Amino acid sequence: MCCAAKGRKFLPINLPPHDDVVDSWLPICSAEAALGHSETYPSRAAEYGPVMGGLLETGVALSGAEYAQATTHRRNFSGQLAKLFDEIDLIAAPSMVEPTPRLDGMDQLSSAPGGLERLTRFTSPLDHSGSPTISLPCGFTEAGTPLDFQLIGRHLDEGLLLRVGHAFERATVWNARHPKV
């Protein structure tokens, strides 16, 4: 569940179903990254390291039919989200399923089964949608890990997100605090 704003009124909403588009993020991202690195991958694969090399290898191995299916999921979600913006101005939603991991825990989480999905569950559908987002700090866990949320705007309405984000940061102290490292 998310919160949406229309003018100064806030109301709870549900994002359009997004399991399929979450699952489609990796195939699309890996195929597009493979295209972007086609001059140097796989000819210089050893220079990429295991994480980026694995992403590029996934993209190279992806079939056209798999890519087409993934882009169909992306288009469906994007259309449903755009229709939602006919009724609202912006959406406030979580950025992550859990608090931001420390850098030393990021590799563990991203390589664990289902870990990448947990990291991107609330951001990957919006990466695909074309809707602008901005993530803002909103607190800390008891262990000192930063918490954040994201604002999501309609396509090409970055100005509204920046104004709301700026107002939020002026009204709170979270952007002035930093985690202990």
DARASUL-V481785 format. One record per residue. N is the residue number from 1. SS is DSSP state (A for helix, B for strand, O for the rest). Layout:
BEGIN
[[N SS] [N SS]]
END
This chain:
BEGIN
[[1 O] [2 B] [3 B] [4 B] [5 B] [6 B] [7 O] [8 O] [9 B] [10 B] [11 B] [12 B] [13 B] [14 O] [15 O] [16 O] [17 O] [18 O] [19 A] [20 A] [21 A] [22 A] [23 A] [24 A] [25 A] [26 A] [27 A] [28 A] [29 A] [30 A] [31 A] [32 A] [33 A] [34 A] [35 A] [36 A] [37 O] [38 O] [39 O] [40 O] [41 O] [42 O] [43 O] [44 O] [45 A] [46 A] [47 A] [48 O] [49 A] [50 A] [51 A] [52 A] [53 A] [54 A] [55 A] [56 A] [57 A] [58 A] [59 A] [60 A] [61 A] [62 O] [63 O] [64 A] [65 A] [66 A] [67 A] [68 A] [69 A] [70 A] [71 A] [72 A] [73 A] [74 A] [75 A] [76 A] [77 A] [78 A] [79 A] [80 A] [81 A] [82 A] [83 A] [84 A] [85 O] [86 O] [87 O] [88 O] [89 O] [90 B] [91 B] [92 B] [93 B] [94 B] [95 O] [96 O] [97 O] [98 O] [99 O] [100 O] [101 O] [102 O] [103 A] [104 A] [105 A] [106 A] [107 A] [108 A] [109 A] [110 A] [111 A] [112 O] [113 O] [114 O] [115 A] [116 A] [117 A] [118 A] [119 A] [120 A] [121 O] [122 O] [123 O] [124 A] [125 A] [126 A] [127 A] [128 A] [129 A] [130 O] [131 O] [132 O] [133 B] [134 B] [135 B] [136 B] [137 B] [138 B] [139 B] [140 B] [141 O] [142 O] [143 O] [144 O] [145 O] [146 B] [147 B] [148 B] [149 B] [150 B] [151 B] [152 B] [153 B] [154 O] [155 O] [156 O] [157 O] [158 A] [159 A] [160 A] [161 A] [162 A] [163 A] [164 A] [165 A] [166 A] [167 A] [168 A] [169 A] [170 A] [171 A] [172 O] [173 O] [174 A] [175 A] [176 A] [177 O] [178 O] [179 O] [180 O] [181 O]]
END
